[in-house]
Amino acid sequence: MTDWSNLSLTAKSRKTLETELDAARGDYQKTMQGLDEYADTLAGELFDFDHPDKSIALTDQDSIIDAAHNLVEVAQEAADTRYGVQRQAWQQAAGKEFPEYALPDREDWTRVMWDVQKGFSNTDYNGLTYRQVMAGKARSGVSIMDLLPKTAGMSVDDMQQAYADFFRSMAIHAAQRRQMANIANDPTRPRWARVPRGSVTCAFCTMLAGRGFVYMSEEAAGGGLGNRYHNHCDCEPVPSWGEAKLSGYDPEKLDALYKEAVRGLPAGASYREILARMRANGDVADSTAAQAGSGGGGKPHKPPKASAAAASSEPGKPKVPHSPGESRILSMRGVSGVSDGEWLERQKAAGVDPSLEVLYPHETVFLERFEALGNHVRWIPRDTENQTATNDFEWLEAGELCELKSMTSTKYQHIAKRISESAASAMDNHGVVKDCYVIDIGHARMSDKLASQLVAYNVRHPDQKTRIRRLFVMDADGLHEIGLK
């Protein structure tokens, strides 16, 4: 019986193959990024800011069904295309002809929704199966449509965010499930790896991705850990029929983080204990430091651990903290090759002494641009003693205490969510008022649509603890104040 999962390649054919695999991955990720953005567009179209009671989604549920169905179908098509390209590229590289393979039937969008929403787990109807619900055998009378996100009592902002997240998760899970089905049903029985999309991922995915191309078809078809995808997980199951490298995927580096956590635990520690230690050690997206507030100018309640990217700091100098997904922050686009020593010097030049606090690079970049516009600030160090939330800086010319949010997106829903969650958290947990925000979108430009949406922020957030007094946006053209209603 031929072992198709361990094909031999020449050095030349391997290099050509790896180029083709990277191209296929790039095309696939462009499609998924397009679906990510389309999820926001759909949510905006379905829920009308100006006439909430007449929003399409509230008056015509079929519009939600059509949107979800279309998203799932496009994601499944993208997964099939990528799988076919990968399979063909391996055949050509190895000079082999694989057994014929008919793609499995595609799942209905409702099956994907069941996976996204975890069925009726943690509800009064726990224990129901997908087949029971679809066959109308739930004695409680619940239907599959009861798994759609609930919007009762939500503001229009929250409705849009809930459905944007839902649509985004539907697309991601549809593609993941489709890729797993393709692997599981392929008679060549390829090995596969769980490949993260970003340079930093969560502890659970780091553990699984660090194993490399070791998973077999049975795992793809079964319910092992490698086949589990949590909410907001964008890992990709990638098949392999031999030895080849993917750009940006370094399983040995990921496995080193896992092994470091194991070394600090007693023999026989459970994987959950190992994951907890990985989070405590840092360098994973759900580490204590990352959850505390990195990536947007917020103030963590505890001093953040420096990530692996900071390990190159010069001896005797403070380490520079780096946000997971730092390269996705709009103000950091195109910024690379800067050493921690250089970041410290740039911070000093921006007027913040590293002995008081070491800034995240995106905070330093903001100060450089903000001060170049003629502004002056007094940076407010984190309250590490009392672990109390603080504003980021005092804007001397305006006489305002300001909170900085460095964004990864120019979508209104994302900006509004960052503001409202920050303001509410500061008030609820610390009794601290945060009501003046500066939104940094880097060298992107604020659209007329975004400006008009931001004007109505307080109208859409009537709760006193989420309302704000002043709002500024810094974009490619400079600093703009939003005239809040």
N, C-alpha and C positions, 0 to 999 in steps of 0.2 A: 504494500500500500504506500503510495507516494506521500512523503511528508512535505506538504506545500508551505509550511510555516517557517522553513529554515533554508531558503534558497541561497545559493552562492552567487555572488556578483563580482565582476571585475572592478577595479578601482575606477575606471572610466565610466562604466555603466552605472555604478553607485552614485557618482557625482551627478550624472545626468538625471538619475532617478530622484535624488534629493532636491534638485532644482525644480523638477516637475511636481513633487509632493508639496514643496513650499508654495508653489504657484497655485495649486489646487486649494490649499488651506487658505491662502490669501483671498481667492475668489469667494470661497465659502464664507469667510469672515466678513467680507464686504456685503454679502447678501444678508447675513445676520445683523450687521450693523444697520443696514437699511430697514430691516424689520423692527429693530429697536427704536429707531426714529419714527417709523410709521405707527408704532404703538402709541406714542405721544400724540401724533396727528389724529389718529382715530379717536382717542379719548377726548381731545379737544372738540372734534366734530360731533361726538355723541352727546356731550354735556355742554349746554349753551350757557355761557356766563351771564349774558344779558337777560335771558328768559329761562331760569332754571326749571320752572314747572313745565315748560314746553320742550325740554331737552328730548332729543330723539330717543335716547336709551330708556327714558322713563315712560314714553308713550308707545314705543314699538320694540318689544324684546327681540323681534326677528333681526333687527339691525345689529344687535350684539352677537347673535348667533352667526349671522353672515360674516361679520368681522372676524370672529374667532375661527370660523371654518376656513376663511381665506388665509389667515396668518399661518395656521397649521399646515395647510396645503402647500404654501410656498416654502415653509421650513422643511417639510418632508421632501419636496422636490430638490431643494438645495443639498440635503443629506444624500439623496440618491445619486445626484450628479457627482458629488465629491467621491462617493464610494466607487462609482464606476470608473472615474478618472484614476483613482489610486490603484484599483485592481488592474486596469489596463497598463498603467505605467510599470507595475511590477512584472507583468507578463513580458513586456518588451525588454525590460532591463535584464531579466533572467533568461530570455530566449525560450520561454516555456508557454504552453497553451493550457490554461486552466480549464477544469471541467465547466460545462455550461451552467449558468446560474440564473434562475428566474427570481426577480425581486419579490419578496413577500408582499401580501396585500397590505395596503396602508390602513392604519388605525383611523377610526372616526375621531373627530375633534373632541367628542364627549369623553372618550377614553383618556385623551391627553389631559382634559380638565380634571378628571378623576385623580390623575397622578399629581397634578399641580396642587389641587386642594386637599390631597390626602383623603379622598373620599369623605365619609362622614365620621372620621376619627375625631375623638374629643368632642363629640356632640351627643345628644340624647339618642342618636340613631347609630351609635358605634356598633360595628360588627356586620353591617350590611356590605354586600359585595357589589361590584359594578354590574354583574349580570343580573342579580336580583332586582336592582333598581331599574335597569333598562327593560327588564321583562315585566315591570309593574308589580313585582311581588313584595314590595315593602309594605308591611301591614300598617305602618305609620302614615302611608300615603305620600311620603316625600318622593320627589322626582329628581332627575339629573339636573334640571334647571335650578333646583334649590342650591346648587353649588356655585352659582354665579355670585360674584361679590355683592354684599348687601350695601345699600346706599342710604337707607332710612336715617334721617337725622344728620346726614353729612352736609357740609358746605359744598359748593360746586367745585372748589379747589380739591377737596378731599375725594369727591367723586371722580374727578379726572385722574388724580394720582392713583386711586385704587384700581381703576380700570387700565391705566397705562401700565402699572405693575403687573396686572393680571394678563394683559395681552402680551407683554414682554416675556413673562414666564411661560405662556402657552407656546410661543415660538421657540424658545430655548429648549423646553422639554420635548416638544414635538421632534425637533432635530436630533436631540440626544437619543430618544426612544427609537427613532428610525434608524440611526446609525447602529445601535445595539441590535436591532432586529436583523439588519443586513449582515452583521458579523455572525450572529447566532445561526443564520440559515445558510451561510455560504459553505458549500461542500469542501472547500479547500481548508476550512477550519483555521483561519489566520489567528495569530496571537494579536493582542491589542494592549494599548496603554491608555491610561486616563491622562489627558494632556490639558493642563490649565492654560487659559488664554493670556493672563497677565503675568508679570514678573514676580508678583507676590500673590499667594492664594491662602485660603483658610487652612487650619490645622488638619482637618479631616481630609481635604483634597490633597494637601501636601503629602500626607501619609500614603495615600493610594497612588498618587502620581509618581512618588519616589520609587515605586517598585518596577517602573519601566514596562517593557513589552513582555509581560509575564502572564497576563490573563488569557484564558482560552475561551472557545466558543460557549462552553457549558456555563461559564461565569456570566457571559452576555445574556444567556437565556434564563439564568436563574436569579436568585435573590441575594447573592453574596454582597459584601460591603462594596466591592468595586462597581456594582450595578446600581448603587443608590446615589441619587442626585438631590441635594437639599434645595430649598428655595433660594433663588438668585444665583445658583451655581451655573457657571458657563463653561465648565470643563467639557472637553470633547473626547469621546471614545475613538481612538485612531487605530486602524488595523495595520498590521505589518506582516509581510511574508518572508522576512529575513532581517538582516542587519542594515539599518539606515538611520540617519539622524534628521531630526526636525529642528529648524532654526528656532531658538528661544526655549527649547525644551531640554533641560538638564536634569535627568532623574537622579544622578549621583548627588548633585547639590541638594535636591529636595530630600533625598534619603538621609543625608548627613544631619539635617535638622531633626528628623525622626530619631536617629540613633543617639544624638546628643541628649534628647529627652529621655530615652530609655536608660542611658548611663546614670541618670540621676534618680532612678527609681529602683525599688527592690525587685528581685527576680519574680517573674510571674505577674507583673502589674498588668491590669486590663488595658485594652486599647483606649478606653475612655480616660483612664488615669494618664496615659501617655499623651493623649491630646491635650489634657489640661496642663501638663507640664510644658508642652510645645507652646501653648498660648502664653504661659507665664514667662517663658524664655524670650518671647518676642519673635520677630522675623516672619510672622504669619499674619494674614489679613485680619483675623479675629483675635489678635493678641490683646492683652489688657490696654496697651498703649494705643493701638489702632481704634479700639472701641471707645476710648476716652475722648477722642475728638480730633484725630489727625485728619488731614486732607481738606480742611476748609477754614483754617484760621481760628478754630475754636480753642478753648483752653481746657486741656485734659485736667482732671482733678488730681492726677498723680503725674510726676515727671515721667515722660515717655522713655522707654528703652530705645537706644539707638538700634537701627536695623542693620542687617548684614551690609547694606550699602555704606554704613558709617564705619565699618571695621577698619578702614584704611586711614583713619585719623592719625595725625602725628602723635607720638608718645608725649604725654604731658599736657596735651591740648584737649579741651572738651569735645565730645563727640557730637556731630550734627545729626539730629533726628530726621528721618525720611519717612514720608507717608507711603503706605501701601498704595500702589497705583499712581505714584507721583507724576509719572509721565503723562497721565490722562488729564491732569489739571491744566486748564486752558492757558494760564499764565506761564506754565512750564514747557509749553510746546516749543520744540527747537532748542531747549536748554539741555546740554549734555556735556560730559567730559569735565565737569567742574569738581575739583577735589574738595574734601571737607575743609582743608586749610584755606582754600580760596573762598569758600562760603563764609568762613569766620571773618576773613578780611573784608569781604563785601558787607557783612553785617556791621562791622565796626564803622565802615565808611558811611553806612546808612544811619549811624548815630545810636546804635544799641550795643552796649558793652556785653560781650559774651559771658562775663563773670556774673552778670545779673540773670541772664537767661540766654540759652542758645535757641535761635529761631529755626523753624522749618525753612527750607530753601524757598518755598513759595511765599512765605512771609517776607523774606528778604527781598525777593523780586518785586513784591508789591510796594514795599517802602521805597525802593529805588525809583520806581515809576511815579509814585505818589509825590515824593519830594522833588522830583524833576519838574513837576507841575507847579512848584512854588509853595508847597505845603510843608508844614513842620509838625512833628509828632513827639509825644512822650510815650514810649512803649510801656505797657503795664505788665510787669512780670506775673507769671502764674502764682497763685497762692498755694504753694506746696505744703505749707504748715497746717493750715486749716482746711485745705482742699475745698475752698469756696470758689465758685465761678466768678470770673472777672471779665470786664470788657477787654478788648485787645489793646486799644491805644487811646490817648487823648489827642484830639486834633486841635492844635493850639490856635490856629486862625479862627476856627469855627466855635471854639469853646465847647466842644462836644466829646463825650465818651463814646467811642465807636467800636462796633464789632465787625471784624473782617470775615467775609466768606469768599474763598477762592473756589470758583466753580469748575466742574468738569463738563458742564452742559450749559447752553444758553436757553434751555427750555424753561418756561415760566413755572411749570409744576415743580421742577427741581429746586428752583430758586425760592419759591414760596414755601416749600416744605422745609428747606434749610433754615429760613428765617423763623417760621412759626415754631418749629421744634426747639430751636435755640432759645427764643424768647420765653417760651413756656417752661422749658427745663430750668432756666436760670431763676425764674420766679418761683416755680413749684418746689425746687430742691434747695434753693439758697436764699430766696427772697431778694434776688438781685434783679434790677431793672436793666434790660437791654432793649433800647428803643431807637437806636441810631445805627444803621447798617450800611457798610460799604461792600458792594458786590463787585468782585474782580473777575471779569471774563476775558482777561488777557488781551490778545490782539484781534479777538473777534469783534464784530460790530453789533451794537444793540439795534435790533430791528424795530420798526414802527409798531409792529404787533406786540413785541415784548414790552415796549415802553407803555403802550396803552393798557396792557394787562397789569403791569406793576403799579400804575396809577391807582387802580382799583383794589390793591392788596388789602387795605383796611376794610373796605366794603365786604370783601370775601372772607375776612377774618374778624368778625365782630367781637369775639371774646377779648376782654380787656387784656388778658395776659399775653395774647399773641399780636395785639395791635402795636404799631410802632409810630414814632413821631417824624423821623426823617429817613430817607433812603437815597443812597447814591450808587451809581453804576460807573465803574471805570472800564472803558473799552479801548479799542484801537484809536479812537478819536479824542480821548481824554476823559475827564470826570464830568458826570451829568447828575444833577439832582432831579429826583422824581417828585413831581408835585402830587403828593398823596391826597386822595379825596377824604 
